[in-house]
Amino acid sequence: MKTILVPLDLTAAAEPTLAYANKLAVRWPAEVVLLHCLPGASADAPATLAAEEQRLRSLVERLRYQQLTRQDGRRIRYRYRVLAGTLPEHVQAEAVRCAADLVVMSLEHIDCCHQATPSTHAASVAEGLACPVLVVPPGRRSLPRRVVFSAEFGLLDKSVLRRLSGLAGAFPAPLELVQFYAPLDRPQRRPLKQALTAAATQLAWAAPVTQHLVEDESRLEGVDEFCAREHADLLIIAPTNAGQLVEYFASCYAKTRAYHTQIPVLMLRALGYNAAKEACCARCAQHPEPQQAASVRSVYHTIPWV
């Protein structure tokens, strides 16, 4: 049986995440493992952990039937894991322990100019996980009816495509494969098209798969425009480095209500992923990290933004 691991913090922001995971669990179908971590709690305080587990169970039972029919709600199987410590301390081990096929997390925007990504953020969590990570933004939403997969298909290995094929049952919708290239890369159109076609043939996807080779100077802005034009409600990415991964969740895009911040984003860990953070946007490139920063907050507020 397939397994979905859902880290929750018992805040209102966690409710859309669990509601979306419930719908996936019914469609796939899959078992849902709820992971709740208590920073500062002691592992030898069973009363505290038991009380938090009861709060978690109450939230789950309330949402089980909120957006699902009673029959569908009863079909979902839950397991509960309440642990003392932080999410980064446990999520990797828990994903291995329950053999998670997918991790579903809530959306949190970050300032990409900070010297480090918060360790609890989905971008940081995804770096340590082999399984795909699905980031769900706030709000009530249905399961996707149109899916866009944007990647550097010439650099993708077969394991990424196999993992995506394993999720076809959870997202039985038409899939749009899109490869962006800059105007200077026009001479490379033929090999890019060949890589795109090879990826399409290796994907085991029941719904129709369409290929697109699109010229755009800005990859992420091109993704936004393409997703908006296609009315996509799920974006799949396979970033090759930490800078690309963090870029999708930067607060500068949230403030402008960029299209990709309004829909779920599924992250696939590519082989050869570079954990070194590169400049993810123009303003980050203009203000590189200092070699030694005593205070991230003080450095950030002294930068003369123009």
Secondary structure by P-SEA (a helix, b strand, c coil): cbbbbbbbcccccaaaaaaaaaaaaaaabbbbbbbbbbccccccaaaaaaaaaaaaaaaaaaaccccccaaaaaabbbbbbbbcccccccaaaaaaaacccbbbbbbbbccccccccccccaaaaaaacccbbbbbcccccccccbbbbbcccccccaaaaaaaaaaccccccbbbbbbbbccccccaaaaaaaaaaaaaaacccccbbbbbbbbbccaaaaaaaaaaaacccbbbbbcccaaaaaaaacccccccccccccbbbbbbbccccccccccccaaaaacccccccccaaaaaaacccc
